[in-house]
């Protein structure tokens, strides 16, 4: 597969309802369809994800391959996808994002501009057709960076949401750490190792992906709890001050005991307001911040991982 420039990797679990639209946007890329491929790592889906993907693949101009996993371990799934990939670069894309028409081409341009050996961080924007009251995945709960074009980015900004990396560098680094047994911050741990090996990261603002997929507050609470739980492992492995400063420091302001008492009230109010996103914005952020911090506290104390509760 010498002609394959990019292998786009997407991990999915029970995404039958959203896959057709996500894949249709990837079929409309400005980059030639024959020069990139899509690898979908199916994390033991129990719905019709496999059938939907096979139906989409049958009529797609872009080669689509399914990688069946019998585990929800995202790190293991990504490693298997990278091993099977034929592209020079791996483009990781979150399944809750829609690719802009120039996504693949922009990542290739960003790579070639710097010798093909960088981490290119694409932009994530709200889909222009999204209604103001649609509750979507919160990509910015722990974010605090202002990306400057042309300026190197520290590894802390290399999330595998819209990110391209040289395949050879991932393999040489040993891939994702599979001891992150829950989806969390395993992408940042790999990013730290890649940065330590000399890979630099840059913002590719033209490589746009769009938030569009509705989700639930409970799903977001579980995701942020898992990331908070993973933070302890990430800190133990990296010993990087930037990790605690970026992911933990800003969140602790106003998140003490009095604020924690308000979380059940906020959850009930959001339910009463039928998740009116505009009215619940502040409350949702506080709920998700506390979910992240609860995961971190639980991992620090050592009990088994639990599900966040109202």
Buried (B, 14 or more C-beta within 10 A) or exposed (E): EEEBBBBBBBBBBBBBEBBEEBBEBBBEBEBEBEBBBBBBBBBBBEEBBBEBBEBBBEEBEBBBBBBEBEEBBBBBBBBBBBEBBBBBBBBBBBBBBBBBBBBBBBBBBBBEEEEBBBBBBBBBBEBEEBEEEBBBBBBEBBBEEEBEEEEBBBBBBBBBBBBBBBBEBBBEBEBBBBEBBBBBBBBBBBBBBBBEEEBBBBBBBBBBBBBBBEBEBBEBBBBBBBBBBBBBBBBEBBEBEBBBEBBBEBBEEEBEEEBBEBBEEBBEBBEEEEBBBEBBEEBBBBBBBBBBBBBBBBBEEEEEBEEBEB
